[in-house]
Amino acid sequence: MRVGIPTETKNNEFRVAITPAGVAALVNRGHEVLVQAGAGEGSAITDADFKAAGAQLIGPAEQIWADADLLLKVKEPVPAEYGLLRRDQVLFTYLHLAASRPCTDALLAAGTTSIAYETVQTADGTLPLLAPMSEVAGRLAAQVGAYHLMRTHGGRGALMGGVPGVEPANVVVIGGGIAGYNAARVAGGMGATVTVFDVNLSRLRQLDAQCAVHTRYSSAYDLENAVKQADLVVGAVLVPGARAPQLVSNSLVAHMKSGAVLVDIAIDQGGCFEDSRPTTHDDPTFAVHDTLFYCVANMPSAVPKTSTFALTNATMPYVLELADHGWRSACAADPALAHGLSTHDGALLCEQVGADLGLPWLPPATVLA
């Protein structure tokens, strides 16, 4: 099979969808690997590294899209790439379609077979390809929150850990999954007072045992009171495949402390704050009332040397399945991979996306029969 990896084109997206080790694994199995020249530079991977592993270096992205049977990306296609989508191609990447009707429409119109990293799901409910970037985004959320809490960067001027005689920052994390846990862990390590809200009592018990944080069951009443007193709020709510629920309203933000910071990790899935809208690393924040919102849609790209390798460690076993057996046989043999099927031949295959966008959908099993 011919596997293609273009350079990412999203704003300040420095990750790449394969490493030299991944190239070597594919080449050793008899596959061709086409890598766009310069694709790995943002992750400190040189063209020479890819070439030494057996990749063919290609200049224009259009040739990669045109020649590849299996196209690997990190982020969803941007509008400039919609015209490159093909019916006879498999696209394997993060898609977040519930938050993007235009991208969904483009995939359906092209007839592309697409498999979303974020909805590949094992029998126990684990999301193995979302987990590594959730770890990165969670840890970054505490860092960028601390940075923007500084008065010089728009915040209220609170130090996360305080100092002797002065209280630390009050951090509220909404959602106790992988991203929320990592945000809480790093914020707590900085010395902040951290409270994690979740509706899963079993998860709250795990968090209570794993790190020095307060845990609260997420009722609307208790969450609103906590948010009003917070210096930093991290939104880390996830409903797999679906648009994130909005748990912090504009009216609630109006009652928050002046200079409080809100970091919305869930922005890829539409955001869990009412006022959230996607931002970029070039222009990451905006003001709402007297607070500061940080809603960068590709947070892990800020640390690509870590993120690229963490992501590809998780994706490569599935990439090898797809390359060795083709998408249909691979998905038929691996229910976790089949769960990630999003579109095929003009049909939407994800129930959650269909519900959020008001589109008809088919169970993945219908295209695997």
KEPALO-339249 format. One record per residue (C-alpha): residue in three letters; x, y, z; residue number from 1. Coordinates in pm, whole numbers, always signed. Each point is the difference from the previous one (the first is absolute). Layout:
// residues N
residuo ALA	east X	north Y	up Z	num NUM
...
//
This chain:
// residues 369
residuo MET	east +0	north +0	up +0	num 1
residuo ARG	east +109	north +358	up -62	num 2
residuo VAL	east -13	north +203	up +323	num 3
residuo GLY	east +20	north +379	up -19	num 4
residuo ILE	east +84	north +259	up +265	num 5
residuo PRO	east -44	north +367	up -97	num 6
residuo THR	east +121	north +298	up +199	num 7
residuo GLU	east -267	north +124	up +242	num 8
residuo THR	east -153	north +332	up -104	num 9
residuo LYS	east -207	north +102	up +304	num 10
residuo ASN	east +123	north +319	up +172	num 11
residuo ASN	east +326	north -75	up +183	num 12
residuo GLU	east -47	north -376	up -31	num 13
residuo PHE	east +351	north -137	up +43	num 14
residuo ARG	east -82	north -368	up +51	num 15
residuo VAL	east +40	north -262	up -271	num 16
residuo ALA	east -196	north -323	up -38	num 17
residuo ILE	east +296	north -238	up -18	num 18
residuo THR	east +355	north -37	up +132	num 19
residuo PRO	east +301	north -164	up -165	num 20
residuo ALA	east -67	north -312	up +208	num 21
residuo GLY	east -352	north -16	up -143	num 22
residuo VAL	east +134	north +44	up -352	num 23
residuo ALA	east +245	north -284	up +52	num 24
residuo ALA	east -272	north -229	up +135	num 25
residuo LEU	east -217	north +59	up -307	num 26
residuo VAL	east +285	north -32	up -250	num 27
residuo ASN	east +118	north -324	up +161	num 28
residuo ARG	east -350	north -141	up -62	num 29
residuo GLY	east +20	north +87	up -368	num 30
residuo HIS	east -194	north +327	up -3	num 31
residuo GLU	east +98	north +326	up -169	num 32
residuo VAL	east +13	north +309	up +220	num 33
residuo LEU	east -28	north +347	up -153	num 34
residuo VAL	east +93	north +287	up +232	num 35
residuo GLN	east -27	north +363	up -102	num 36
residuo ALA	east +335	north +173	up +19	num 37
residuo GLY	east +24	north +201	up +320	num 38
residuo ALA	east -294	north -175	up +167	num 39
residuo GLY	east +201	north -93	up +308	num 40
residuo GLU	east +193	north +322	up +52	num 41
residuo GLY	east -235	north +131	up +268	num 42
residuo SER	east +58	north -317	up +199	num 43
residuo ALA	east +379	north +10	up -49	num 44
residuo ILE	east -13	north -287	up -252	num 45
residuo THR	east +204	north +73	up -311	num 46
residuo ASP	east -62	north -107	up -358	num 47
residuo ALA	east +325	north -196	up +29	num 48
residuo ASP	east -144	north -191	up +296	num 49
residuo PHE	east -306	north -99	up -200	num 50
residuo LYS	east +205	north -90	up -308	num 51
residuo ALA	east +235	north -218	up +204	num 52
residuo ALA	east -302	north -190	up +130	num 53
residuo GLY	east -115	north -71	up -356	num 54
residuo ALA	east -248	north +277	up -76	num 55
residuo GLN	east -34	north +164	up -340	num 56
residuo LEU	east +13	north +378	up +36	num 57
residuo ILE	east -263	north +186	up -204	num 58
residuo GLY	east -17	north +374	up -62	num 59
residuo PRO	east -359	north +117	up -46	num 60
residuo ALA	east -275	north -111	up +236	num 61
residuo GLU	east -233	north -49	up -296	num 62
residuo GLN	east +212	north -291	up -121	num 63
residuo ILE	east -17	north -168	up +341	num 64
residuo TRP	east -378	north +30	up +5	num 65
residuo ALA	east -27	north -122	up -360	num 66
residuo ASP	east +230	north -302	up +32	num 67
residuo ALA	east -68	north -138	up +350	num 68
residuo ASP	east -241	north -287	up +64	num 69
residuo LEU	east +17	north +67	up +374	num 70
residuo LEU	east +49	north +361	up +109	num 71
residuo LEU	east +122	north +67	up +354	num 72
residuo LYS	east -48	north +338	up +163	num 73
residuo VAL	east -10	north +146	up +348	num 74
residuo LYS	east -282	north +254	up -34	num 75
residuo GLU	east -316	north +13	up -208	num 76
residuo PRO	east +20	north +126	up -359	num 77
residuo VAL	east -17	north +378	up -26	num 78
residuo PRO	east -220	north +164	up -268	num 79
residuo ALA	east +293	north +33	up -240	num 80
residuo GLU	east +34	north -380	up +9	num 81
residuo TYR	east -367	north -86	up -59	num 82
residuo GLY	east +54	north -9	up -375	num 83
residuo LEU	east +275	north -260	up +43	num 84
residuo LEU	east -226	north -257	up +170	num 85
residuo ARG	east -59	north -316	up -207	num 86
residuo ARG	east -255	north -281	up -7	num 87
residuo ASP	east +263	north -272	up -39	num 88
residuo GLN	east +212	north +115	up +294	num 89
residuo VAL	east +2	north -74	up +372	num 90
residuo LEU	east +62	north +296	up +231	num 91
residuo PHE	east +121	north -80	up +354	num 92
residuo THR	east +23	north +305	up +229	num 93
residuo TYR	east -173	north +200	up +272	num 94
residuo LEU	east -326	north +127	up -151	num 95
residuo HIS	east -225	north +142	up +277	num 96
residuo LEU	east -290	north +7	up -245	num 97
residuo ALA	east -267	north +81	up +259	num 98
residuo ALA	east +149	north +349	up +19	num 99
residuo SER	east +47	north +47	up -377	num 100
residuo ARG	east -289	north -31	up -242	num 101
residuo PRO	east +215	north +131	up -292	num 102
residuo CYS	east +262	north -273	up +44	num 103
residuo THR	east -272	north -263	up +36	num 104
residuo ASP	east -171	north +119	up -317	num 105
residuo ALA	east +331	north -1	up -189	num 106
residuo LEU	east +77	north -359	up +99	num 107
residuo LEU	east -350	north -115	up -91	num 108
residuo ALA	east +5	north +182	up -334	num 109
residuo ALA	east +338	north -149	up -92	num 110
residuo GLY	east -102	north -351	up +104	num 111
residuo THR	east +319	north -37	up +204	num 112
residuo THR	east +38	north -287	up +245	num 113
residuo SER	east +104	north +175	up +320	num 114
residuo ILE	east +95	north -143	up +337	num 115
residuo ALA	east +23	north +238	up +296	num 116
residuo TYR	east +274	north -47	up +256	num 117
residuo GLU	east -222	north +138	up +275	num 118
residuo THR	east -277	north -259	up -38	num 119
residuo VAL	east +213	north -315	up -25	num 120
residuo GLN	east -128	north -170	up +315	num 121
residuo THR	east +81	north -330	up +169	num 122
residuo ALA	east -256	north -227	up +164	num 123
residuo ASP	east +63	north +149	up +345	num 124
residuo GLY	east -75	north +352	up -125	num 125
residuo THR	east +363	north +112	up -26	num 126
residuo LEU	east +85	north +248	up -277	num 127
residuo PRO	east +360	north -105	up -73	num 128
residuo LEU	east +73	north +259	up -268	num 129
residuo LEU	east -154	north +291	up +187	num 130
residuo ALA	east +172	north -83	up +329	num 131
residuo PRO	east +356	north +116	up -81	num 132
residuo MET	east -109	north +342	up -124	num 133
residuo SER	east -239	north +33	up +295	num 134
residuo GLU	east +298	north -56	up +228	num 135
residuo VAL	east +197	north +271	up -178	num 136
residuo ALA	east -291	north +248	up -17	num 137
residuo GLY	east -84	north -53	up +366	num 138
residuo ARG	east +354	north +70	up +113	num 139
residuo LEU	east +25	north +299	up -230	num 140
residuo ALA	east -329	north +138	up +133	num 141
residuo ALA	east +154	north +52	up +341	num 142
residuo GLN	east +310	north +160	up -154	num 143
residuo VAL	east -183	north +241	up -231	num 144
residuo GLY	east -249	north +76	up +276	num 145
residuo ALA	east +282	north +94	up +234	num 146
residuo TYR	east +160	north +213	up -272	num 147
residuo HIS	east -317	north +192	up -80	num 148
residuo LEU	east -83	north +49	up +367	num 149
residuo MET	east +296	north +236	up +12	num 150
residuo ARG	east -111	north +362	up -6	num 151
residuo THR	east +242	north +69	up -283	num 152
residuo HIS	east -189	north -250	up -215	num 153
residuo GLY	east -354	north +108	up +79	num 154
residuo GLY	east -73	north -197	up +316	num 155
residuo ARG	east -76	north +96	up +356	num 156
residuo GLY	east +363	north -17	up +112	num 157
residuo ALA	east -20	north -315	up +211	num 158
residuo LEU	east +292	north -240	up +44	num 159
residuo MET	east -112	north -361	up -24	num 160
residuo GLY	east +181	north -112	up +313	num 161
residuo GLY	east -24	north +321	up +199	num 162
residuo VAL	east +276	north +65	up +254	num 163
residuo PRO	east +22	north -40	up +377	num 164
residuo GLY	east -269	north +220	up +148	num 165
residuo VAL	east -187	north +44	up -331	num 166
residuo GLU	east -257	north -250	up -127	num 167
residuo PRO	east +60	north -192	up -324	num 168
residuo ALA	east -215	north +26	up -310	num 169
residuo ASN	east -337	north -174	up +5	num 170
residuo VAL	east -32	north -235	up -299	num 171
residuo VAL	east -320	north -173	up -110	num 172
residuo VAL	east +24	north -288	up -248	num 173
residuo ILE	east -326	north -108	up -164	num 174
residuo GLY	east +30	north -363	up -106	num 175
residuo GLY	east +211	north -266	up +165	num 176
residuo GLY	east +107	north -198	up -307	num 177
residuo ILE	east +352	north -21	up -136	num 178
residuo ALA	east +25	north +369	up -92	num 179
residuo GLY	east -157	north +115	up +325	num 180
residuo TYR	east +216	north -228	up +211	num 181
residuo ASN	east +318	north +127	up -165	num 182
residuo ALA	east -107	north +362	up +37	num 183
residuo ALA	east -77	north -57	up +368	num 184
residuo ARG	east +324	north -186	up +59	num 185
residuo VAL	east +219	north +276	up -147	num 186
residuo ALA	east -199	north +282	up +163	num 187
residuo GLY	east +26	north -178	up +333	num 188
residuo GLY	east +372	north -51	up -56	num 189
residuo MET	east +31	north +376	up -46	num 190
residuo GLY	east -150	north +43	up +344	num 191
residuo ALA	east -349	north +112	up -99	num 192
residuo THR	east -313	north -101	up +187	num 193
residuo VAL	east -176	north -229	up -249	num 194
residuo THR	east -358	north -125	up -11	num 195
residuo VAL	east -111	north -251	up -265	num 196
residuo PHE	east -367	north -33	up -93	num 197
residuo ASP	east -144	north -310	up -165	num 198
residuo VAL	east -327	north -197	up -8	num 199
residuo ASN	east +180	north -335	up +22	num 200
residuo LEU	east +44	north -88	up +366	num 201
residuo SER	east +235	north -289	up -79	num 202
residuo ARG	east +225	north +238	up -187	num 203
residuo LEU	east -9	north +249	up +287	num 204
residuo ARG	east +111	north -276	up +237	num 205
residuo GLN	east +291	north -81	up -231	num 206
residuo LEU	east +101	north +366	up -15	num 207
residuo ASP	east -23	north +30	up +376	num 208
residuo ALA	east +244	north -289	up +33	num 209
residuo GLN	east +233	north +108	up -280	num 210
residuo CYS	east +76	north +363	up +73	num 211
residuo ALA	east -37	north +269	up +265	num 212
residuo VAL	east -316	north +170	up -128	num 213
residuo HIS	east -349	north +64	up +127	num 214
residuo THR	east -274	north -189	up -181	num 215
residuo ARG	east -361	north +104	up -38	num 216
residuo TYR	east -303	north -155	up -163	num 217
residuo SER	east -97	north +230	up -287	num 218
residuo SER	east -339	north +147	up +83	num 219
residuo ALA	east -91	north +329	up -169	num 220
residuo TYR	east -32	north +175	up +336	num 221
residuo ASP	east +339	north -106	up +138	num 222
residuo LEU	east +181	north +52	up -329	num 223
residuo GLU	east -133	north +354	up -41	num 224
residuo ASN	east +107	north +96	up +352	num 225
residuo ALA	east +348	north -143	up -55	num 226
residuo VAL	east +46	north +173	up -337	num 227
residuo LYS	east -90	north +336	up +154	num 228
residuo GLN	east +285	north -41	up +249	num 229
residuo ALA	east +257	north -137	up -246	num 230
residuo ASP	east +312	north +171	up -127	num 231
residuo LEU	east +40	north -261	up -275	num 232
residuo VAL	east -266	north -226	up -153	num 233
residuo VAL	east +102	north -289	up -225	num 234
residuo GLY	east -273	north -153	up -217	num 235
residuo ALA	east +80	north -365	up -70	num 236
residuo VAL	east -342	north -151	up -72	num 237
residuo LEU	east -26	north -282	up -253	num 238
residuo VAL	east -290	north -185	up -156	num 239
residuo PRO	east +175	north -229	up -253	num 240
residuo GLY	east -74	north +110	up -356	num 241
residuo ALA	east -265	north +252	up +105	num 242
residuo ARG	east -3	north +373	up +47	num 243
residuo ALA	east +110	north +98	up +351	num 244
residuo PRO	east -275	north +113	up +240	num 245
residuo GLN	east +15	north +367	up +97	num 246
residuo LEU	east +33	north +13	up +378	num 247
residuo VAL	east +116	north +359	up +59	num 248
residuo SER	east -245	north +264	up -123	num 249
residuo ASN	east +64	north +360	up -95	num 250
residuo SER	east -202	north +114	up +300	num 251
residuo LEU	east +219	north -210	up +230	num 252
residuo VAL	east +317	north +144	up -151	num 253
residuo ALA	east -138	north +348	up +74	num 254
residuo HIS	east +13	north -89	up +372	num 255
residuo MET	east +356	north -135	up -3	num 256
residuo LYS	east +299	north +177	up +151	num 257
residuo SER	east +150	north +279	up -208	num 258
residuo GLY	east +302	north -138	up -186	num 259
residuo ALA	east -97	north -365	up +39	num 260
residuo VAL	east +119	north -229	up -279	num 261
residuo LEU	east -200	north -273	up -175	num 262
residuo VAL	east +180	north -267	up -206	num 263
residuo ASP	east -229	north -210	up -220	num 264
residuo ILE	east +168	north -328	up -92	num 265
residuo ALA	east -332	north -120	up -146	num 266
residuo ILE	east +4	north +264	up -274	num 267
residuo ASP	east +75	north -266	up -265	num 268
residuo GLN	east -347	north -138	up +72	num 269
residuo GLY	east -167	north +342	up +9	num 270
residuo GLY	east +107	north +108	up +349	num 271
residuo CYS	east -160	north -38	up +341	num 272
residuo PHE	east -38	north +373	up +74	num 273
residuo GLU	east -282	north +194	up -165	num 274
residuo ASP	east +232	north +275	up -123	num 275
residuo SER	east +274	north -229	up -131	num 276
residuo ARG	east +115	north +37	up -360	num 277
residuo PRO	east +310	north -152	up -160	num 278
residuo THR	east +316	north +207	up +23	num 279
residuo THR	east +354	north -51	up -128	num 280
residuo HIS	east +349	north +0	up +143	num 281
residuo ASP	east +51	north +333	up -179	num 282
residuo ASP	east -296	north +157	up +180	num 283
residuo PRO	east -93	north -236	up +284	num 284
residuo THR	east -221	north +204	up +231	num 285
residuo PHE	east -298	north +232	up +4	num 286
residuo ALA	east -189	north +185	up +271	num 287
residuo VAL	east -351	north -79	up +123	num 288
residuo HIS	east -130	north +244	up +261	num 289
residuo ASP	east +305	north +38	up +227	num 290
residuo THR	east +145	north -347	up -65	num 291
residuo LEU	east +246	north -145	up -250	num 292
residuo PHE	east -84	north -301	up -220	num 293
residuo TYR	east +267	north -230	up -149	num 294
residuo CYS	east -152	north -227	up -268	num 295
residuo VAL	east +284	north -117	up -224	num 296
residuo ALA	east -130	north -293	up -204	num 297
residuo ASN	east +336	north -175	up -40	num 298
residuo MET	east +165	north +50	up +337	num 299
residuo PRO	east +241	north -298	up -26	num 300
residuo SER	east +162	north +158	up -305	num 301
residuo ALA	east +177	north +238	up +237	num 302
residuo VAL	east +221	north -292	up +106	num 303
residuo PRO	east +36	north -202	up -322	num 304
residuo LYS	east +321	north -176	up +103	num 305
residuo THR	east -206	north -170	up +269	num 306
residuo SER	east -336	north -15	up -175	num 307
residuo THR	east +107	north -154	up -331	num 308
residuo PHE	east +171	north -293	up +166	num 309
residuo ALA	east -276	north -49	up +258	num 310
residuo LEU	east -263	north -2	up -274	num 311
residuo THR	east +178	north -228	up -243	num 312
residuo ASN	east +85	north -248	up +277	num 313
residuo ALA	east -376	north -48	up +28	num 314
residuo THR	east -104	north +23	up -366	num 315
residuo MET	east +262	north -221	up -166	num 316
residuo PRO	east -149	north -340	up +95	num 317
residuo TYR	east -323	north +109	up -171	num 318
residuo VAL	east +187	north +147	up -297	num 319
residuo LEU	east +170	north -336	up -50	num 320
residuo GLU	east -336	north -179	up +14	num 321
residuo LEU	east -143	north +233	up -265	num 322
residuo ALA	east +304	north -25	up -226	num 323
residuo ASP	east +37	north -378	up +30	num 324
residuo HIS	east -364	north -97	up -41	num 325
residuo GLY	east -186	north +296	up -151	num 326
residuo TRP	east -259	north +203	up +189	num 327
residuo ARG	east -292	north -239	up -39	num 328
residuo SER	east +178	north -314	up +119	num 329
residuo ALA	east +184	north +190	up +273	num 330
residuo CYS	east -322	north +148	up +137	num 331
residuo ALA	east -184	north -332	up -28	num 332
residuo ALA	east +273	north -166	up +206	num 333
residuo ASP	east +42	north +279	up +256	num 334
residuo PRO	east -320	north +141	up +157	num 335
residuo ALA	east +196	north +286	up +158	num 336
residuo LEU	east +114	north +121	up -341	num 337
residuo ALA	east -349	north -52	up -146	num 338
residuo HIS	east -136	north +226	up +274	num 339
residuo GLY	east +209	north +280	up -151	num 340
residuo LEU	east -161	north -23	up -344	num 341
residuo SER	east -152	north +340	up -76	num 342
residuo THR	east -87	north +15	up -371	num 343
residuo HIS	east -1	north -232	up -301	num 344
residuo ASP	east -130	north +44	up -354	num 345
residuo GLY	east -214	north +300	up +97	num 346
residuo ALA	east -147	north -157	up +314	num 347
residuo LEU	east +49	north +126	up +356	num 348
residuo LEU	east +92	north -285	up +235	num 349
residuo CYS	east +13	north +170	up +341	num 350
residuo GLU	east -321	north +18	up +202	num 351
residuo GLN	east +118	north +284	up +224	num 352
residuo VAL	east +97	north +219	up -294	num 353
residuo GLY	east -332	north -71	up -169	num 354
residuo ALA	east -190	north +100	up +313	num 355
residuo ASP	east +197	north +322	up +50	num 356
residuo LEU	east -14	north +111	up -364	num 357
residuo GLY	east -349	north -127	up -77	num 358
residuo LEU	east +124	north -235	up -273	num 359
residuo PRO	east -104	north -357	up -83	num 360
residuo TRP	east +254	north -265	up +88	num 361
residuo LEU	east +61	north -371	up -44	num 362
residuo PRO	east +157	north -247	up +245	num 363
residuo PRO	east +359	north -84	up -107	num 364
residuo ALA	east -99	north -365	up -24	num 365
residuo THR	east -208	north +79	up -309	num 366
residuo VAL	east +311	north +84	up -203	num 367
residuo LEU	east +205	north -288	up +139	num 368
residuo ALA	east -243	north -276	up -98	num 369
//
